[in-house]
Amino acid sequence: MVWAVSVALAALGVWALFNPFVGLIGVLAIIFVRPGELYPILDTIHIQRSFTLLVLISFLVHERRLQLPKVSKALLIFWIAMFSTVPLSFWRAGAFLNSFDFGKVIMYHLLIVNLATTAKRFRIVLVTICGLVAWLAAWSSYLYYAGEFQVRMGIQRAVGLNNQTNDPNALGITIVTALPLFLLLWSKDVGRLRWVMMPLTAICLWTIVLTGSRTSYIVFVALALAYALTHRYRIPVFIGIAALLVTVWIALPSQYRTRIETVDNLSSDDSYQGRLQSWHAAWEMFKRNPVTGVGVGEFSDAHGAMGGHWLNVHSLYFQVLSEMGIVGILSFGFFLIAVFRENSLIRRRSKRIPDCPAWFRHYPTACNLAFFGLLLTGYSSHNLGRDTWYFFAGLTAAAGLVAKKELLAAERQQDSKAPARIASPVGLAEVRA
């Protein structure tokens, strides 16, 4: 099997040399599948980084122009802020390597921004990301029913194949925060694809149940309610969501119901008490170095030196606070603001684009909901390094470029007062002044 995968990757690499956009799709697939973890021989050549670098070189050769929208610039500022933590970090070499390693995320982001520059390409990337998340969910459910699961907190919990999803909470968070993007592809404007996305969404929902992740359950309910509040038909959607939640609760196996009910008694929950200890330690680290913290990725080592326990921080907010201090709070906050502002701008521009399809028009709301979900999971998850933050930010930056291009084309058409075929988010459309 490893030889078949190797041949497929080699063929994809050759194709990527001539078509960097195909390479981008390959990069996304490698990130989610992580063949280097499944087949260690591929990890010896660092397949993920090597392939990404190959696609970046191909892009620079063919496109020759690197675009840096405001969202991308904000992300680069955050990356620079990571390196600023090195001089005063707990372990300088570790903080530097962790900051340098974040560069691969920068490359993923920039490739999405600079290659998903047309409406067709943007939609392909969106469908690819959703498809890969659905594959991850379906495969994890298959493994669960095949007897490959973890028994933690007294229940059977589904897990994925790779290091990104071999924890039930990480798997649940990956799926639940992508669900708002799935709903975009339920639109009539996407054609027959919607009939594929609907059952895939159902598979994702059931896989979330199988993870036994309380955080994922809570975030799903929060996102569902937020979706209802932002929908045009609030009351019918709210009723439908309420019916769905009741149905899922009735269908839940007893072990998962019991797991959810433990939220009412956190004082006797060992998992939650461990988190409280980590948060207290994070606050102590921040007080010792409030400007730059203990360094990117250095919480666990610093915690071990302080108390002899190498625990994770289990909170986005305490992670930023303890590892990057005020510098991290300001730079990451600036990045989030840039994403939300760009989504707001896309929403306004899409209203002025002729024949703008619903899936594109509602993308800003879906992305905001995805970020809202990531921020909620940050309460009990140290997810600063989670790729989805920066994938979604890349989609927003790319959508901003597409919307700007489409609006300029429409305005030129109005000024010319002559019939012409101009680009729209679904392809070419006949627009007459």
Steps between C-alpha positions, in 0.01 A plus 500: 500500500784736581632469145161588353480806724855598408428472128180704539687770691777507240247536217321773690833676558580499128153634422546770764816618325289599200182594685549647850125505568488122464795500738297700752227233497774243557640700791157512667457125452844427648430724801180313585612147408863539624649207306831555679339382823331202336819395321812605694723454195329805346567698814875464441466745210262725697232451235270771635762776501673381184179492296388839632837652409476342154160660442623836629792492254263402219275793593790747496613371160156513337326787678802711602289732711433448869192677632481598867151617599448656843410164657827348377699798624338465842597132506859587410508752786383224733781275372756773564357538850572130558870556438498798738429256785824309444751721692309475830352153453537208738700308237624720216579219257158343548314830461697582185437160343128518582477848351695394192281192458196728486638611164337199335162639605596833343574317174163319504324829560684688225442223248125511563496880474702515180363198316126513584476832316202424278147407597537152354827433682364639827205264482725203422716573807189540716358169377840331546531608864145388578554174314818424694330573833212271397750227404668540837164465676388201293828314544504566876146362528600194299794437733271544801256233382795278401607503864779759480417763759628641828342431836535821699290652776310171515365511143595382152630793295566527127841618381668568167808355335759773546653715772260782422193288577618211718344680796117486517474868594725607212297289255170645624628857487636456146161382377267729693682822409479412129122441504409864413688456170305180430174694522620734223502203267137421576404798282305443179770695319749215533278263303508125557790533738256595774353149493845365575576751775181432695576134587866590558388760753293232677806273516699785652233558765495136603879483515495798737267297722740204492794713615333551839647851501297724730666807349391396152143438620479842662651675198259323265200622700645853515568507125154364424335773706726768350415373152129525577541858624687606186267323257239686299224267621593496868190342652463202260874433514500524879213250520680266260821519702313438825339192344843381381655541845214308664531221240876472552455494878248216475726309260808539721629179659479517879878524550512830309200644682673424828814670373309818413323503836836517682514869401270567798758368748841628389630519857542120502617477138872411491538627144360841586699525823818428304413788268455734795849412622646570156318834476632604841853410389451698176397807699812468714716482187335811363564691820870406484538625142190694393653642181608191303413202723699177518528459123293338224425137582694512826214479752538128560876520563463804723218333691715190551784713637262682736309205646632179350188446285534524122136590431352691208333833566159391357389854419563727204478808718740379768724362225538843338527666840772271636699429183491840327383746765374844402679475165297191416171646620543810282632324188251211503218742580608715204487191277146414616379857446647498149304183414170631637545837328576335167192279531292812564646662188429188290140501623450860389665447164307181423174694525618716211619215277245410230364146522709421804407146612382431853795276593747782432281769653467304823865399521596787739233392750608135476865592553414719798305210651799269443726749680240534773514123541880503518488774763248299703709184483790713616343499845627146559734439206847639429422539130725791401693277261191341347522526120131583455546854641732580214319300230182695570695827513652410163152438357388839629798679345441316170126576507584866558714506185229322299228740621716802422575371150134418432378838623754690288392301195134583569577870546697511174210334325258762635730781389539361148123459454564217260419130523792290614577173668646560843612275779266408781554261790345217295683562175418725206167677497334714236443845650343786306508862609 
